[in-house]
Amino acid sequence: MTPRALVADDEPRLARTLVRLLSQAWPDLEMCPLAHDGDDALQLALSQRPDILFLDIQMRDLNGIELARV
């Protein structure tokens, strides 16, 4: 089974960098679409059902800590 990951960050450049680094370090990791804020991350997490979440601590709407609690 291939693990799936979701990256949530409201700074697009940082999100793309994290995805690139994860792809290089873990070639078998399947990436979900990027989430650009907490609400987007929640909707993607519910619809995509990733195995791993990489959440920015400070985002608009829900922050990473609040999102992890949901």
Residue pairs with C-beta under 8 A, 6 or more apart in sequence:
2 28
2 29
2 30
3 28
3 29
3 30
3 51
3 52
4 29
4 30
4 31
4 32
4 48
4 49
4 50
4 51
4 52
5 22
5 29
5 30
5 31
5 32
5 50
5 51
5 52
5 53
5 54
6 31
6 32
6 35
6 41
6 44
6 45
6 48
6 50
6 52
6 53
6 54
7 15
7 18
7 19
7 22
7 31
7 32
7 34
7 35
7 54
8 15
8 34
8 35
8 36
8 37
8 38
8 40
8 41
8 44
8 53
8 54
8 55
8 56
8 59
8 64
8 67
9 15
9 18
9 34
9 35
9 36
9 54
9 56
9 59
10 36
10 37
10 56
10 58
10 59
10 60
11 56
12 34
12 36
14 56
15 34
15 36
16 34
18 54
19 31
19 34
22 29
22 31
22 54
23 29
23 31
29 52
32 44
32 48
32 50
33 44
33 48
35 41
35 43
35 44
35 45
37 59
37 60
37 61
37 62
38 59
38 60
38 61
38 62
38 63
38 64
38 66
38 67
39 60
39 61
39 62
41 53
41 55
41 59
41 62
41 67
42 62
42 67
42 70
44 50
45 53
45 67
53 67
53 68
55 64
55 65
55 67
55 68
56 63
56 64
57 63
57 64
57 65
58 64
62 70
